[in-house]
Amino acid sequence: MQENKLSRRALLRLFGVGTAAAALAACQPKVVEVEKIVKETVIVEGEAKEVTKVVEVEKVVKETVVVTEEKVVEKVAEQAEVRFLYDPSPEQLKLALPLLDAFQDQTGVRLRVEPLPGGTEKLLAALAAGTAPDVFGNWGNGMRNLIEKGQCLNLDTLVSRDFAQDEMDDFVKSQIDAATFNGSLFAMPQYCGIWAGFYNKRILDEAGLAYPDKDDWSYDTYLDYAIKTTKRDDNGRPLQLGVDEWFGFEFTISTNVWTWGGEVHDPADNRICKLGEEKAMAAMQWLADFRWKYKVAGTDSENAAINNAGGGNGLFGSDLVAMKPEGSWGTKGFIEAAADRFDWGVMPHHRGPDGHRMTFSTTDTWMINAKTTVPDAAWEWLKYITGPDWQRMRISANGLQPCRRSLAQEWVDWATAYAKEKNPNADQDFNVFVEGFDYCRPMVWFSNHTDAMEILRPVIDQIYKVGDVQVTDVIPDACAKVTELLTKA
């Protein structure tokens, strides 16, 4: 308890936070609001403004105090308070606390960190009720939903006042594009995850295959490698899989559609579905064939069997899968899962039939409540958490690739050192993820993504989870229904 005990000052920064309370359960901190009477001296003018008198008046003020089991009471400073939606793990909280303190010392702004379980819908309810925090985060369709519903503060004036163009250029363009609506900026990036992938060196060596070359790695080579590294017994049960392919619509499927030169929706009008066009359908079918035609990717039950056979370290961590498309946000977890049991490398997303390479960047952003009563203080905090100190903390705590180009090499250095810590033979080229900054696009979203996916999700499942239809059998009709629904809205 003594080594991990947070200071009373730290508690003042985090009163009311569920994770802090969990980390300090043994200390039993309690936050209470008390009233006290204070005296103030005021000057009262006479009616003719010729006679004045000095009087002493009493007033009731409220103070928030933190009470620990040692009966220590400390006053929370009466400063501008920013409520920040944040629910870190205890380890992340430990790394974040010094930064929370430093920011408050530097700015005089007081932070109240709050969890809000329940995702976008819970946040929307809090916004409607007027109880939402001043600064909150979201991603993907949820992020766009909040912006397009007018729940986020327009940042244009603040950005133009405080950020020179070269500093804005330090952010990845696709992330700024994702946070822009009707020509205005409404959010700032949390970090920048890039979709690429990993490969198992042992398995490729045994198959006599060269490691993926980041300049020439193509869709047909990727499939060829997957076929040559897949092993099944006489009953068709997988002994080793060529690829752990996750058929996530906004991730693998959409990225392959772009790689083929197609579109999920019209880039200029996301009410119009484009999945029914030839290039998009060709990409979707090529991906479906991994599971059903070539059987280089496992079904859900086959994947579970491989995971179990590999000791429960995940599919790629099982040492029984040759390749794994994945985002940079998974780097820390994969380093830990593989450890020193096998050597692996990083591969870019493959090129398409026309030599086109595309990938996506995450859309995790921080936003300011449009109805905040402390916009300037909230903006100071938003700048801080997109700045170098907070970004470095996220590298250490989560292994997340920073949203600043100027910090990219620091992330590469961290990942390289962390991999070698777990495996002295590690020599991955983590720059592959950084290079994705130059050919990434933001994650797709329809104008009403939830309703669009109610139409598309059953069809996507039929193609990739059941495998009893071809893409051309079902996608054109589903795509037309999406466009009809969204253009009528």
N, C-alpha and C positions, 0 to 999 in steps of 0.2 A: 504494500500500500504506500509506503513512504516514497519509493522510487517513482511511482506513477502519479502521485497526488498532484492535482492541479492547484495553482495558487488561488487565493481568494480573488485576486485581481482578474484571473482568467475566468472565474465564475461570473464576475460582474460583466464580462464581455459576452457571456453566453447564457445569461439567466433565462430560464424557460425552455431550454433546448433539450429534447429527448435524449439525443446521443450523449450530450455532456452529462446528463443525469445518470445514464447507464454506466458511463465510464467512472462515475464517482458515487456509485450506489452506496458504498460503505461509508462515505462522508456525510450522506444525507443532507445536501444543501437544500434550503427552502427559500423561496422568494416570496416576500410579503409586501403589501402596500400599507403604509401607515400614514396617519394624518398628524400634523402638529401645528401648533399656533406659533406664529412668528410676529414680531413687532417691526413696523417700518415707520420711519419718520417722513412725513410729507408736508409740503407747503400748500396752504389753502389761500386762494386769493379772495378778497372781499368782492362784493358785487360791483363796487366802483373801481375795482382793480387798484385801489389806493392803499388798502389795508391788507396786509397778509399776516398769517400766523402759522406757527409751526406746531403740528400736532403729532401725536404718536397713535397709530392705529394698529389693530390686530387683524390678521387674516389667517385662514386655514390653508395649508399647502400639503400636497401629497408627495411622499418620497417612497421610492422602491428600495428595499433593503434585502440583503442576502444573509440568511441565518444558517450557520453550520452547527454541527453537533457540539462544537466547542463554545457555542453561544456568542460567536463573534459577529458583530453587526457592522456592515459598511454601507455607506451611502452611495447610490448610483448618481454620478454627476448629471446635473441638469443641463444637457447639451442637446444639439440636434441629433435625433435618433434615426438611424436607417435600419429598417427591418429587412433582413436578408434571408431568403429561402435557401437553406443549405442543410444537408443531412449527411455529414461525413461519417466514415467508420471511426472508431476510437484512434486508430493509428493515423488516419488522415487528420483528425482533429488535433492530435498532438503536434503535427507539423504546421498546422494552420494557425494555432494559437499565437505564436510569436508575431506572425504577420498581422493578425487582428489587433494585437496590442500596438504594433508599430504604426499601423495606419491611424489608429485612434490618437496616439500621441502626436503624430505629425499634423493631423487635420483638426483635432478637437471634435470630430464627429464620433458619436457613440453608435456602436453596432449592436443589434439584437439579432442573433442567429436563430432561425426557426425552421423546424421540419414541417412539411405539409404532405403527408402520404396521400396517395389517391390520384396522382398524375394530373393531366390537363383538365379533366372534368372537375376535379376538386378545386383546382386553381381558378377555373372559370366561375365556379360557385362562389368562391371567396371574393373574386373581383366584383361579381354582381352584388354581393352583400356589403361591399366596401371594407372587407376585413383582410384583404390580400396584403402580403408584404410589399415593400417599396421596390426591392430588386429580386427578381426571380429568374430561373432558367427553364429552358425547354428545348426541344429539338424536333426536326422533321415536320410532319404535318401539324403536330401540336403547336410548334413554334409559329408557323405561318397562320394557323387559326387564331392565335392570340393577337398577332399583328393585324390581320385583316378584319378582326372584330373591333379594332380600335382600342385595345386594352394596353397598348405599349406607347410610351412617350416617344415622340418624334425627336431624334437625336441630331438633326441636321445643324441647328444653330450651335449646339454644344460642341459638336465635332469640328465645325469650321472655326470656332473660337479657340479650341485647345489643341487640335491636331494639325500639324503641317502636312502637306501632301506626301512627303517622304515617309512620315510615320504611318499614314494610312496605307501607303504602298508596302509597308512591312507586314500587313495582313494578307492572307491568301485571297485573291480576287473572288473565287467561287463562294467563299464564306460571306464576304461582304454582299455579293449578289443575292445570296439566300436571305439576307436580312433586310433587303431593300424592297420596298413596296410603293408603287406609284411614284417612283423617282426619289423617295426619301428613305433614310436609314432608321431602323427602329430597334436594332439589337447589335450586340458585339459578340465575337466568337469566344467560346469557353476554352477550346483547344482545337487542334486541326488533325482529325484522324483521316488517314488515306487508305483506300482499299488496294491491297496488293496480294501477297501470299507467301507461304513457306514451303520448303521441300526438304525431304529426308535424304541426306547424302548417302547413307548406307544403302538404301533401297535403290537409288539411281545407280550407284556403283555396281551393285550386284546385277543390275539389268544391262550394264555396259552403256549407260546413257550419260552424255555430258551434262553438266549443270546448266540450268536455264541461263541463257545470255540475255541481258536486259535490253540489248539493241535488237535482237532477232527473235525473241520469244513470241511465238504466234499461236493462233487458235488451233491450227492443225497439228503443230508440234506438241502442244499441250495435250490434245486428245491422244496422239500417238504415244506419248509418255505414259498417260493414264492406262492405256490398253496394255502396254508392255510391262507395267508394274503391278497389274492386278492378278491375283492368284485365287482360284476357286477349286474346291475339291470336286470329286466325281458327281456329287449331288448338287453342285452349284453353290454350296455354302462358301462364303468368302474366308479365305485364310489371310489375305492381304489385299487392300484396296488401293487403286491408283489415285483416288482423290476423295477427300472429304468435302463434298460439294453441298453447301447450304443453299437451298432454293428460295431465298428471301427475295420478295418482289422488289423492294426498294434498294436492295444490295446487289446480289448476283445477277438477277434477271435483268434489271434495268441497266446495269453496267454493260452487260453483253449486248443488249439492244443498241446502246450507244456505240459500242465497239464495231458493230456491223454497219454503222452509219444510219441506224434508224432512230426513232424517237418514241418515247412513252406517251407523251402528249405534245401538242404544238408548243414550241418554246415561247411563242408570242401570245398564246392563249391556252392556259391549262384547263380549259373546259373541253377542249377537243382532244379526244383519245386518238393516238396514232399507232396503236399496237396492231391494228389490222392491216398495216402496210407490209409489203413483201419483205423488206430487210428486217423489220422487227420480228415478224413471224419466223423467219429463217434462223435468227439468233435464238429465239425461244425454243424452237424445235431441236437445234443443235445441243442446247443445254439439257433438254429432256432426254435426249438419246444417251447421255452419259449414264443415266440410271436404267433405262428400259431397253435400249438397243444394245449398247456395248457393255453394260453392267459393270462399269468401272467405279461407279458411285453406289453405295449401299442404300438399301431401304432403311426405314427407321429401326426395324428390328435387327437387321444386319449390322447397322452401325452400333447398336447397343451391344451386340455380341462381340464385335471387335474391341469396343471400349473395355468390356469386361475381361477379354483375353489379354489386354494390355495393362491390366492392373488398375483400371478406373482413372487413368490420367487424361481422359479425353481422347478423341479419335486420333488427332495428330500426335499427342503425347503417348499413345499406345506403342509407337514405333512399328506400327503395322499399316500405315497409310503413307503413300509417297508424297502427296501434295495437298495443300490446304489453302484455298483463297481466304484471306482474312484482312482485317483492318489493323492499322498500327496500334490502336487502343488495346489490342490483345497481346502485344509484345511481351509485357512483363509476365503475364500468365503463361505464355508458351515457353518462355525461358525457364520458368519454374517447373513446368510440367515435363519438359524434356530433360532438364538438368544436365547431368553428364552421362545419361544413358545412351544418347546417340547424338550425332552431329547433324546440323541442319543449316539451311541457307534461306535467303529472302529472294523472291522472284517478283517481277512487276506483273501488272495485269497484262494479259496477252494482247497482241495485235489481232485485228479482225481480217476478213478476206481481202480487203483493200489496203491492208497495211496500216489501218487506222488504230490508234491506241487511245483509250479513254478510261478514266476511272472516276470515282466520286470522292468528295470530301464530306465530312460530317457537318451537320447543321446545328450542333449544340451551341446555343447562344445564351447570353445574359441580356435581360430586358429590364426596363424601369416601368413601374406601374404608371399608366397615364394619369391616374388620379393622385399620385403621391403628393404629399404636402411638403416634402423636402427634396425637390428636384435637384438642387445644386449639390446637396450632400450625397444624394443617391448617385449622381453622376460622378462625384469624386471616387466613390467606392467602385463604380463600374469601370472607371479608368484603371483603378488599382488592380482589379482582378483580371484585367486583360494585359497588364503590364508585366515586366520581367520577374519581379519577386514572386508574385502569385503563380506565374507560369512555371517557374523553377520548382516551386513547391509541388505543383501537380505532377511534374516529371518524377520527383522523388516518391511521392505518395502513391501515384497511380500508374506511372510509366507512360503518361499521356504526351503525345507529340504536341508541342506548343503551337499556339496560333500565330506566333510571330516568326517571320522568316529569319530574323536576326538571331533567334535562339535555336534554330534547327540543328546546328552543329553540336550544341550542348546536349540536345536530346540524343543525337547519334553517339556522342561520346559516352553518355550515361548508359544507353542500351548496350554498347560494345563492352563497357566495363562490367555491367551487370551480367551479361552473358558469360564473360570469362570468369566471373566470380563463381558461377554455377558450373561451368565447364571450361577448364583451362585450354581446351582445344578449339573453343568457339572462335569463328572468324566471319560472322555474318556481315553482309554489306547493308547496313540499315539506311544508307543513303537512298536506297531504292524508294523508300517511303517519302523522303524529302523531294525527290525528283518528280513525284506525283503532283506536287504543287502546280506544276506547269501544264499538266494535261487533265486536271480534275474538273468535275462539274458538281454543283450541289445536288444533294439527294432530291429525287423527284417528289412532287406533290401535285395532285389535282386540286382544282379550285374548291371542291368539297371532297377531300380525300376519303373521308369515312364512308360517304355514300357511294363513291366510285368503287371502293374496295368491297363493298357489300355485293356488288355485281361481279367484280373480277375475282375475288378470293375463292369462291367455289370452283370457278373455272381453272384458276391457277392450281388449286389442290387436285383437281381432276387430271390435269396434265402431269404434275410432278409427284404427287403423293399416291395417286391411284394408277395412272399410266394407261388408261383404257381409251384415250382419245389422242388424235393428232392436233397440233396447234391450229391448223387451218380449219379443223372441224368446228371449233368453238370460239376462237378469239374474235373473228370478224363480227359476229353477232353481239358478243359481249361488249366489244369496243364501241359499236354503234349505239348500244343502250346507254353506255356511260356518257357519250357525247350528247345524246338526246336528253338525258336527265340533267346534265350540268348546264347545257345551253338554255334549257327552259327555266332554270332556277333564277 
